[in-house]
Amino acid sequence: MIKISNNFYYIQNSIMGNNSYILINKNFCFIVDPSWNTDKLISFIESENLILKGIILTHLHYDHVGDTKKLLYNFDNVKIIVSTLGKEIVKNTSNRIFINDKDFKNNNFIYVEDEEVIENGLIKFLQTPGHSQCSMCIIFENRILTGDHIFVDEIGRTDLEYSNPKEMGISIKKFKNYVDENKIHDVYPGHNEFGTMKIILEKNKYLK
Ligand SMILES: [Zn+2]
């Protein structure tokens, strides 16, 4: 795991460049998008004596969900946190590329609304449908974790099942307004490199 600050770590895999993040609040932690980084996430959580409280999925594509199931086998009472806009996707048990509630028998899902907060406001969710109907960003202090919504110089694809290019346009505007009004300093996408808001505003033509 690579340390960004005392309460924020990340790891990237070489398969599809997926980033997994760990958000720490005292002795509790949350994983954002486990992907296929679970062995390293598990040993980090154990070595730091942290209690895994939840797995936050920026959206339900298989490369972000990855080995979520493995985490559920290793830790007790872990919740899977998904956008309310993902309910339909989770219920769709014929869907092979997303996880669904047939995979998870214990009602582990918690659905979060737009701008909902947990951990006394430390973690906040911003629904940003477009790449997927259930795409959401996570705000943690002055950082925003964007999943496949916004990358350093790109945006997420909108030609997939549950994508919607029109909603993507609306969500990009929403993202811009939010980061502007709330003085977000750093952006952490679901793949590849991250950057400061300043650099991303310069590099990403979709945010002009
Ligand atoms: Zn995706």
Boltz pocket constraint, residues with backbone or C-beta under 6 A from the ligand:
constraints:
  - pocket:
      binder: B
      contacts: [[A, 59], [A, 61], [A, 131], [A, 148], [A, 156]]
      max_distance: 6.0
